[in-house]
Structure formats: structure tokens, C-alpha cells
Amino acid sequence: MVYVKKVLRGGYLVTLRSGIKVIKRMINDKLSKESIIVAIGAFITFILFTKFDIFELLNTVCRKYEKYEIDEIILVLIIVSITFSYFSIKRWRKLKIVTNRLQQAVVRDKLTGLLNRRGVFSIAEKQFKIANIVEMPICIMFIDLNRFKKINDSLGHKVGDLVLQEVAKRLKANIRESDIAARLGGDEFLIMFPNMNEEESEKMALRITKFFSFPFLLDSNEISIGASIGISLYPNHSTNFEKLIQYSDIAMYNAKKRNLNYKIYNAKISNEFKREFLK
């Protein structure tokens, strides 16, 4: 509607009428169906994809069509429509790139490039629907870095940021392409492993803690940093993603408290956690 109003306001209704006259003349001159279809397509494409100030060009051609052969008018329509369609597609592609970047900024962590909380929740919703249909297990790992606060306090936030970026790189390098890694905030990371059962999740947890055992060489500093991992499983512990994050967080807390590399959630550690915080 806005488009139509702009056309009418610009006085380009004459152009549209002139174009229709040209098409009528094509029919009266008994041109082939193919020629008429091409011309009409070109005319419509031109109208849809050009800027409003370009209508004047078509208006001029259509008003003076008597001076030209009909095939010349068809050729002009085709050339103009193709040209401006090309440029409009280029503009559309640029707009799409910008839109995609904005969308990525909403769901991505700026520092590490991993998904943020919003992004991982969005993907989890789709993954859980699939898992429910095909009866697929999903492993949720909550990872909290050890000694990160000391690094931040002693070496500064710049080094702390480098640590987080390096952790993100190592995580991405050691998980499958189908796995989803996210940074929830601070030094807390989460990984969702589709189609991974309890036994496989323990092997993966050991693999992750192993690469954390290698020191980070950052800004001329050799930094050793470990991680505590909590594990929860879909559908064993819950079918709700937010609950599973909560359970894996509780399991991680238990692992950190007991100096363990990882801990799988169970009702016992949940009760311990509640008793401790209700004291």
C-alpha cells in the first residue's frame, strides 16, 4: 500500500498506463505469445525492482512509443528491467548480510564467538523436539573454570579475556561438529551433545579435562587453569532444558567442592545442595 501511495504521489500513474498501452499494442500487432510474455515479465519486474525516480525513463519511452518499432520498446524494457533487477538483488544481498550480522550479534557472545544464553536456548528448543521424536539422548555439560578469578585479579582482565577466548577455541576444537557450545557468562560455559548417552558423556568429560591440563601461553604468561564439569542427561533427568542446566550446574558445584574433574547429576547431590543452601 505504501508503495502504491508513493507511485501515485509521484505522478507516475501515467507511466503505468503508458506501459499497459504498449502491451495492448503488442497484442494488437499479433506478436508471438513468447514475445508478449517476455515483455510483460520485463515490465512487471521493472516496476517491482526499480527506484521511483527511474519511472521517468519508462514514462518517456512509453509516451513516445509511436516513434519506435515495437521490438525496440520490448528490448528497452528487457534491458532496463534486467539492469535494475541486478542492482536490486545486490542491494537485497547486502541487506541480508547486515541482517544476518545483527541476528548473530543477538545470539552470539561478543568475546568468544560462541553462542550466548539466548542463542543456545533457541537451538535447544529445536534439538529437544527432534530428540523427542526420534528418542535421542542429549548430554548437557556445565563447565566452570577453576582459579579464573585469581587470574583476573593478578594478571588483569585483558589476560582473563584471552583465557576465555582460548578456552572457547579449545572447546570448539575438541567437540563434534553437531555439538553446540555456549558461554553463559563470566567463566561459565555450556555444551550440548546430541545423541550422547551417559557412558559417552563420561569419556567426553575426561577428554575436556585433559585438554585443560595443558597450560595456556598468553601475553607472555604461562597459565594453568582447570575446569569442573557437571553433567545432566535428557531424558533421564528431565525433558526441560532449563531444568537440565540447573541440574548440571548443581553437579558441577559438587565436582568443584570435592575436587573432581566431573560429576553426573543425581537426586542425592541435589538434596545435599538444597540442605547446604537452606542452612
N, C-alpha and C positions, 0 to 999 in steps of 0.2 A: 504493500500500500504506500509506504514511504517513497519507494522507487517511482511509482505511478505519479504521485503528487509532484515529485521533483521534475519529472518529464513534462508534466502539464504546466508547472510553474515556469519552466524554461522555454515554453513556447515551441516544443519540439513535437507536438502532436501532428504538425504539418508533415514532418519527416515520416512519421508512421503511415500517414495517409498516402503520401507520395510513394512509399515503399510498396504499399498494397496495390496502388495503381500500376506499378511496374510489374508486379506479379500477375495482375489481371491481364496486362498486355502480353505477357509471356504465354498465358493460356490462350488468348485470342489469336496470337500468331502461330498457334498449334506447334509449339516446341515440344520436344520429346519429354516424356514423363521424368526421365533421369535429369534432364537439364532443369526442369521446374523444381524438382525435389532438392537438387543441389543449391539452387538459387534461394529457395525458401529457407533451407537449413542455414545457409550463409547469412541471410538477412536476420533470422532469429538469433543466431549465435552472436552476430554483431551487436544486436540490441542488448543482449544479456551481459556481454562481457566488456563493452566499451564504457569509457567515462562519458559524462553527459555533454561535455563541450565538443566531443568528436561527432555528435549527431549532426552538427552543421555541415560536415563533409558529405555525409549521406544525403542530407537535405538538398545540398547544391546539385549533386548528381541526379537525384530523383526529379527535381523540378525541371531540369534541362534534359530529361531522358529522350525527348524528341530529337535532339541533335545527335544522339548516339545510336549505334546499332544495338539491338537487344543483347547480343552476345558480349558486347563491350561492357554493358551495365552489369551483366552477370559476373564477368571477370573482375570488375571493380569490387563488387560485393564480396566475392570469394576472397580476393587478396586482402581487403580491409579486415574482414572478419577473422581470417586466419592470423593476420598480424596482431590484431588486438587480443585475440584469444590466447596467443602465445604469451604476450606480456601479462595478461590477467592471470594465466596459470603460474607464471613466475612470481607474481605478487602473492598468489594463494600459497605457493610453496614456502615463501619467506614467512608469511603469516603462520603457516603450520609449524615451521621450525621454532618461531618465537613462542607460539602457544605450547609446544612440547617442552620447551625450556622452562616456561613458567610452571607447567604441571609438574615437571621433575623437581623444581625448587620447592614445591609444596610437599612432596613425598620423600625427598632426599635430605640426608644430613649434610650440611654445607661443608663441614670439616673433613669428613671421611669419604663422602660419596656413597655411603651405604644408605639403605632405606632408613627413614625415621619411624617413630611410633605410628604415625598416621599411615605411612606407606605400607608397613608390614601388616597392619590391621586390615587394610584394603585387600592385600593379596591373600591373607589368611582366610578371609571370608570366602573367596573363590576356591581355595585349596580344600577347605573343610567341606564344601558342597560336593566336590569331586570325591573326597575321601569317604564321605557318607554313602555315595552311590556305589563305588567300587570296593568298599570295605577295606580301605587302605590305612595302615597305621601312620601316624606322624609323630616325630620326636621334636620336642621343644627344649632347647638348651638356653639357660640363662647364665651368662658369663660375666663375672665381676673381677676386675684386675686387682691383684694384691700389691700393696705398697705404692699405689699410684699417688695417693695424697702426699706421701713423703717426697716423691719425685717432683711433684708440683711445687711443694713448699721449699725444697732445697735447690732445685735447678731452674725453677720458674715455669710459667705457663706456656712459654714458647716450646720448651722441650717436652712438656706434658702433651701439647698438641701434636708434636712429632711422634710421640709414643702412640697416641691414639690412631694416627694415620698409618703407622707401621703395623699396628695390631690389625687394623681393617684389611691391609694388604695381605697379611699372613693368613687371616681368616678366609679371604676370598680364594687364596692360592691353595688352600687345603680342604676345601669342601667341593662337593659335586656341583655341576652346572645347574642342576634342578633345585639345589638348596637355596634358601633365602636368608641372607644376613642383614642385620639391622643394628643400629646404635640407638638405644633407648634414651640415652642422656648420660652425661658425666663419663664414668668409666664402665658403664653397663652396656653389654652387647647381648643380642639375642639371635639365635639361629634356628630356623625351622627346617627340619629334614623330612620331606615327604617320603613315604614308603620306607620307613626305618623302624624296626622293632627294638625291643629292649636290649637284646644281645648286641645288635649292631650299634646301638647308641652308646653302649659302654666302650666299644672299640674306638668309636669316633671321639669320645671324650678323652681317651688316653692319647689319641693322635694329636688332639688340640693341645693338651697339656704338655706334650712332648715338644712341640714347636715353641711353646712359651718358655721352655727351659733354656733355649739358646738366647744369649744376650742380644740386646739391640745396640747398634753403634749409631748414635745420633748426636749431631752437633759436637763431635769430638768427645763424646761421653759414651762409655760402655755401660749400658743399663740392663740390669737383670730384673725381670718382672714376671711374676707368676699369675695364675688365674684360678679362681674357684668356680666350679661348674655345677649347676643344678639342672636336673633332667625331669621332665614330665612327659607323659605319653597320651596321645589320642588313639583310641577312645578309652584306654584303660583307666585313666584318672579323671577325665572329663571330656565332654564334647564341646565345651565352651572355651574359646581361645583366651579370653581374658582370665578365666579361672586357671588355665594351664600355665599362663605366665606367672600368676600368683603362686602356684604350686612349685614351679621350677625356681622361683625366687626364694621360697622357703627352703627348698632343697639346697640351693646354693649357700644360703646363710648357714645351714647345718654343716656343709662341707667346709666352709671357711672357719667355723667355730672349732671343728675337730681336726683342722689341718689336713683335710683330704683333698685329692685332686677333683673329685666329683661325687655327687650323691644323687640317687634316684629318689624321687618323691614317694612317700608312703604316709599312711594315716598316723603312724607313731610319731614321726618327726613333726608332723603338723600339730599334733597335740602338745608336743614339747614346746614348739614355737609359741603356741597360744598361752600355755602356762607361764612361760618366761616373760611375755609381754603383758600379762594380766596381774603380775605380782605387784 
